[in-house]
Structure formats: structure tokens, C-alpha cells
Amino acid sequence: MKSIKLASSVIVTILCGCAARNANVTGIKSAQEMKTRIDAGNVRIVHALNAEHYAKGHIPSAVNIDYEKMTPEMLPTQKDQPLIFYCTGGMCPVGRMAANKAASWGYTNVSVYEGGMKDWQASDMTVAKE
């Protein structure tokens, strides 16, 4: 029983640490702010969940890079390229975890869209499906 509690504690610590706020990652709070950034151009939008989630619906112009398989080679070579990561939103930590990972690799213009797909859809924004 003690080992189960310890293992659970370690997992929670790892997950919370990965999703913690990183000073080098900025937050995007609304669908309108997200759309404004997309419309301005020169930004890479990353749907950080798996291909199944991506196929069900994603933000137009987003690329699918599964957080669990993400490597630096999947991201732009220019470390100052604007990157915005997102997932489903709400309690989903994956977008933030992917953004933190990119920042740890030296990317300097990293954001996370906090509301994710839930906020995007609730704001009646266009959803792409594949």
C-alpha cells in the first residue's frame, strides 16, 4: 500500500511539474486573441494531442504534433518562430506541457492557448476536420 501511494505521489508530481507555468511561455486567453494572432500570419499553431483528436476537429492552419512523440526536429529550425500550442482546453495540461518542452529546447516565442478546442468551438470559430 505504501508503494502505491508513493508511486501515485511521484506521478502527480511529474504531471504537475510538466504543466506548471514557465516564465518563457505566454498565455493566450481568448479565441479572439488566438484568431488575431493566426490572421497576422507567421505563426505555427500546434495541436498537441494525438492524430485521432486532430482528425475529430482542430483549429484551421494547425499542424498535429503529438506531445508524447514531439522532438525538436518536428518544430521550426528558427528558435524565434512564434509557436502556439493547444489541446482540448479546460483541465487538459497537454498544450502547456508541449509549450514548456519547446521552451526548454530554446524556443523563445512560445505561447499556449489556454481555452483550447473547447473555447474555440464555444466562440463559434471555424473548426477544420480531416
N, C-alpha and C positions, 0 to 999 in steps of 0.2 A: 504494500500500500504506500509506503514511504517513497519507493522508487517511482511509482505512478505520479504522485504529487510533485516530485522533483522534476520528472520529465515534462509534465504539464507546465510547470513553472518556467522551465527553460524554453519551451515552445512559445509561450506567451511573451516572454522577454524578447525573444528573437523577432517575433512578429511585430511587437510594439516598437522595437528599436528600428526595424526596417521602415516602418511607416511614420516614424517621428518626423517632425518638421526639420528641414535642412535650411540653413540660412541662405544657401545658394539657390534655392528653389522658391519661385514666387507662386502665389495662388491666383487663379482666375475664378472669380466668384459668381459670374452670371453667364447665361447663354449669349446674351447680347454682347458682352465683352469678348467672349470666345469668337463670335461671328465677326466682330470688328477686327480682331487680330487675323482671322482667316482671310477676310476681304482685303486687308492691307498687303497680303502676299508675303513671300519669302519666309514661310514658317512650315516646319514639319510637324504635322499632327499625328500622334501615335496612339492607336487603340491598343492598350497594353494587355488585353485578355487574349484567350486563345482564338483560333480560326473559327470555331463554332459560334462563339459570341459575336465575332466580327460579321459573320455571314447573316446573323439574325438582324443586324442593324448597327450602323456606325455613322459617325459624322462624315459628311462628304469631304473628300480630299484626304481623309485619314488613311494611314498605312497600318497594317496589322503587324505588330512585333510583340509576340507573346513574352511577357515579363520573365517567365521561367526559363526561356530559351535565349533571351536577349544577350547579345555580345556587342562590344564596341564596333565591330565590323558592320553591324546592321544599321548603325547610325551614321549621319553625315561625317565626312572627314574634317570639315571645318568645325572646330570646337565652339565657335561663337554663333553658329547657326541657331536661330530660335527653334526650340523644341517645346511642344506642349503634349503632355501625357494625360490620358484619362482612362477611366474604366466605367463601371456602371454607376458610380456615384454613391451617395448615401454613406453607408458604413464600409464600402469597398476600399481597401487600402492599396490596391494594386497600382493604380495610377501614380500615387505618391511614392510607392516603393520603386517603380521604374524611373521616376524623375530623380529620386535620390541616387539611384545606381548610376544614371547618366552624369549627374553632378560629381559623383565620386571618381568618374573616369575623366574628369577635367572639362566637361561641357559647362559653359559659363552663362548661357542664356536659356535656362530651363524653367518651365512652368508646369503646373498641374491644374487641370480643370476640375475643381473640387466637386461640382454637381454631376459631372459625367453624363452618361446617356439619360439617366432619369430626369435631370434638369433640362437637358437639350430637348427631349421629347415633350416634357411638360410645358416648355416655352414655344411649342408648335414650330420648331425648326425642322428643316428637311432632314430626313433620315435616308441614307443610302443602304441598299441591301445587295448582297451578292450570293 
